[in-house]
Amino acid sequence: LTEPVRVFRASVDSLPLESTSYDNITFINGLEHFFADQDMLHECFRILKPGGVLQVIVPTWFGKGFLEFMAFRLKMQEQIYHGMNDHKMYYDEKNIWPKLVRAGFMPSEIRVRRIKFWCSLHVVAKKAS
């Protein structure tokens, strides 16, 4: 890292970050914890540089039952239990795609694929140059 890591508290609809300043933003099992996921996607689009990439991994509706079984019935790990209890949303191609388009990403620059036995989506959205 060339700069120290900054930690801050902010509203998801107005991050204290400069527009068009980041090459890559990655959410790994994080977006589903926001009530205002659409606002967060708008902010990601705003702070990405042209040609920048948003990468997201989120749980699917298909995987919801399996994930909840592991967390609540088997109680695999305490962290998983609390994380699952905090989910605000599950996703599939039909509901994440329009959110990305509304945020400003061009449909031709969005790739969505299922991973982890269809229990998660891996999304890559590139901001047009």
N, C-alpha and C positions, 0 to 999 in steps of 0.2 A: 504494500500500500504506500502510496506517495503522500497521503494525507491521513491524519488520525481519524478514527471512526467517531462520528457524531451521533449522540443519542439525544432525542428530543421528544417532547409530547406535543401532539398537534391534532387538529380535526382532520378527518379524512378528506374533507372537501376543500381544504386549503393548506396543503403542506408548505412549510416554510423553506421551500427549495426553489431554485431558479428554473424558469421554463427552459426547455431544450438543453438540459445540462447533463443528462445521463445516457450512456451507451446501452446499458442493460439493466433491467429490473426483473428480479426473480421472486416469486411467491411459491414456496413449497408448503402445501397444506396450511395456507394462511388466509386466503381470500374468503373462504367459507365462514370465517369467524367475524366478519364485518356485517352489521345490519345494512350499511350503506355501500355495498360492493360496487354499485354503479358509480358512485362518487369516487371511490378509490380508483376504478379503471380510468375515469376521466382525468384524475390527477396524474396517474401513470403516463397517460398519453401526453399530457401537458409537459411533464418534466423530461420525457424522452427526447433525445436529439433526433433529427431526421435520419432515418436508417437505423435507429435504435430498436432494440428488441425487448418485448415483454414476454417472459416465460412464466407460466402458471401451472401448478399441479393442484388439482382439486378433487375431492371425492365425488363419485357419481351416485345418482339415484339407484342405479343397479347395484352398487356395492354397499348401499346404506345398511341393509339387513345384515350382511356379513360383518361389516365394521362394527355395528352395534352389538352383534352377538359376541364378538371378540372382546369388546370393551366392557359391556354390562353383564353378560352371562359368565364368560370365562375370566373376566377381570385380569386380562393378560398383564397389564402394567397400569400403575396408578396414573401416570401421565396420559396414557391413552384414554382412560376413563374420564378424566377431567376435560381433555381436549374434545372428546365426542360430545360431552354434555354442553359444550360451548358452540357447537355448530349452529349457524343461522341458516345455512343453505346447502343443498346438494345440487349438482349440475349434470347436464348432458349437453350434447352438441346443440340441441334446439334452444337451450336457454343461455348458454354462455356466448354463442356466436352473435346474437343481436346485441348483447351488452357491449361486446367489443366494438361492433360497428357503431353503436350509439356513442361510444367513447371517442370515436374518430378514426379507428383503424379501417383500412380498406379491405373488403372481403377477399380480394385476391392475395392479401398479405397475411391471412390468418390460416393457421394449420392446427387442426385438433385431432388427436388420436387417443385411443383408449390404451391404458397400461395397467399393470398389476392385476391381471385377470379381469379386466373391465371394471375394476373397483375405483379407478382414478382416471381423470383426463389429463393429458399433457397438452398444453396450449402454447403455441408460439405465434405471437403477433408482432409484425414488423411495422414500424411507423414509416410511411412513404417518405422517400428522399425529396 
